[in-house]
Amino acid sequence: MSYSITYEQYATLLRLDNDEDVIKNAFQEIFESLVDGRRMARSKRKVFIQDVGTHVNSKSQKIRKWAYHCACFYQDESVLQSIQTQLAIEQNTENIIWALTALSVKYDDIVKLKQCVGRRHDEFIQTISENYLIDALILL
């Protein structure tokens, strides 16, 4: 078994504009590989992060969800800014949780995270509790 994720096998799938299921499944497979300890080559991370940033703003709730998942592993400032912007209008509870989890990777302090996300932090705490955030950080 290879310990790296071959970005090329997903690149065209992540750029299909008209097939939500294919894009979602590609992100889901990548996320599951990341959870299993596999990593993407450094030379491909930048372009993958651009794909994540694009799909964080997707109209599709299920694509955004898996883009947030992947952002927990690979993100840059523009992706984090897009997540913050999207969080202001995100309606799906699970997506809110994953968006906040992706943002929390950058912050090692719950106060900094709360300053970053504002009132959505309170929704997050009411929805699942601070323990989930800690568990998510430990898993990642």
C-alpha positions as CSV (number, residue, x, y, z in Angstrom):
1,M,0.0,0.0,0.0
2,S,1.3,3.4,-0.9
3,Y,1.5,6.0,1.8
4,S,0.9,8.9,-0.6
5,I,-2.3,10.1,-2.3
6,T,-1.9,10.4,-6.1
7,Y,-3.5,13.8,-6.7
8,E,-3.6,13.2,-10.5
9,Q,-6.2,10.5,-10.1
10,Y,-8.5,13.0,-8.5
11,A,-7.6,16.2,-10.4
12,T,-10.1,15.9,-13.2
13,L,-12.8,14.6,-10.9
14,L,-12.5,17.7,-8.7
15,R,-13.0,20.0,-11.7
16,L,-16.2,18.5,-13.1
17,D,-18.7,21.3,-12.9
18,N,-21.9,19.3,-13.5
19,D,-21.5,16.2,-11.4
20,E,-21.9,16.8,-7.6
21,D,-21.6,13.2,-6.7
22,V,-18.3,12.7,-8.5
23,I,-16.8,15.7,-6.8
24,K,-18.2,14.7,-3.4
25,N,-16.9,11.2,-3.7
26,A,-13.4,12.4,-4.8
27,F,-13.2,14.6,-1.7
28,Q,-14.5,11.8,0.5
29,E,-12.0,9.3,-0.8
30,I,-9.2,11.8,-0.3
31,F,-10.4,12.6,3.3
32,E,-10.6,8.9,4.1
33,S,-7.0,8.4,2.8
34,L,-5.8,11.3,4.9
35,V,-7.5,9.9,8.0
36,D,-5.8,6.6,7.3
37,G,-2.4,8.4,7.5
38,R,-1.7,8.8,3.8
39,R,-0.4,12.2,2.6
40,M,-0.3,14.1,-0.7
41,A,3.0,15.0,-2.2
42,R,4.2,18.5,-1.3
43,S,4.4,19.4,-5.0
44,K,0.6,18.8,-5.4
45,R,-0.7,20.3,-2.2
46,K,-0.9,23.8,-3.4
47,V,-3.1,22.9,-6.4
48,F,-5.2,20.6,-4.1
49,I,-5.7,23.5,-1.7
50,Q,-6.9,25.6,-4.5
51,D,-9.5,22.9,-5.3
52,V,-10.5,22.9,-1.7
53,G,-10.9,26.7,-1.7
54,T,-13.0,26.6,-4.8
55,H,-15.4,23.9,-3.4
56,V,-15.7,25.5,0.0
57,N,-17.8,28.0,-1.8
58,S,-19.8,25.4,-3.8
59,K,-23.6,25.7,-4.1
60,S,-23.8,22.1,-3.2
61,Q,-24.1,21.4,0.5
62,K,-22.6,17.9,0.2
63,I,-19.5,19.2,-1.8
64,R,-18.9,21.9,0.8
65,K,-19.1,19.4,3.6
66,W,-16.3,17.2,2.2
67,A,-14.3,20.3,1.2
68,Y,-14.4,21.4,4.8
69,H,-13.3,17.9,5.8
70,C,-10.2,18.1,3.6
71,A,-9.5,21.6,4.8
72,C,-8.9,20.1,8.2
73,F,-5.7,18.7,6.7
74,Y,-4.7,21.1,3.9
75,Q,-5.5,24.8,3.9
76,D,-4.0,28.2,3.4
77,E,-5.1,31.7,4.4
78,S,-7.4,32.1,1.4
79,V,-9.2,28.8,2.2
80,L,-9.5,29.8,5.8
81,Q,-10.9,33.2,4.8
82,S,-13.4,31.5,2.4
83,I,-14.5,29.2,5.2
84,Q,-15.0,32.2,7.5
85,T,-17.0,34.0,4.8
86,Q,-19.1,30.8,4.0
87,L,-19.7,30.2,7.7
88,A,-21.7,33.4,7.9
89,I,-24.3,32.0,5.6
90,E,-23.9,28.2,6.1
91,Q,-27.2,26.7,7.2
92,N,-26.5,23.0,7.6
93,T,-25.5,22.0,11.1
94,E,-23.0,19.3,10.1
95,N,-21.4,21.7,7.7
96,I,-21.1,24.4,10.4
97,I,-19.4,21.8,12.6
98,W,-16.9,20.8,9.9
99,A,-16.2,24.4,8.9
100,L,-15.5,25.3,12.5
101,T,-13.3,22.2,12.9
102,A,-11.3,23.2,9.8
103,L,-10.9,26.7,11.2
104,S,-9.9,25.3,14.6
105,V,-6.9,23.6,13.1
106,K,-5.3,27.0,12.8
107,Y,-6.1,28.1,16.3
108,D,-4.6,26.5,19.4
109,D,-6.7,28.6,21.7
110,I,-10.5,28.5,22.0
111,V,-10.6,32.3,22.6
112,K,-8.8,32.9,19.3
113,L,-11.2,30.6,17.5
114,K,-14.2,32.4,19.1
115,Q,-12.8,35.8,18.0
116,C,-12.4,34.4,14.5
117,V,-15.9,33.0,14.0
118,G,-18.0,35.1,16.2
119,R,-21.5,34.0,17.1
120,R,-21.2,30.8,15.1
121,H,-18.9,29.6,17.8
122,D,-21.8,29.7,20.3
123,E,-24.0,27.7,18.0
124,F,-21.2,25.2,17.7
125,I,-20.8,24.9,21.5
126,Q,-24.6,24.6,21.9
127,T,-24.8,22.0,19.2
128,I,-22.2,19.5,20.3
129,S,-20.0,20.8,23.1
130,E,-16.4,21.8,23.5
131,N,-15.4,18.2,23.9
132,Y,-16.1,17.5,20.2
133,L,-13.7,20.3,19.2
134,I,-11.0,18.8,21.4
135,D,-11.7,15.3,20.0
136,A,-11.6,16.5,16.4
137,L,-8.3,18.2,17.0
138,I,-6.9,15.1,18.6
139,L,-8.0,13.0,15.6
140,L,-6.4,15.4,13.2
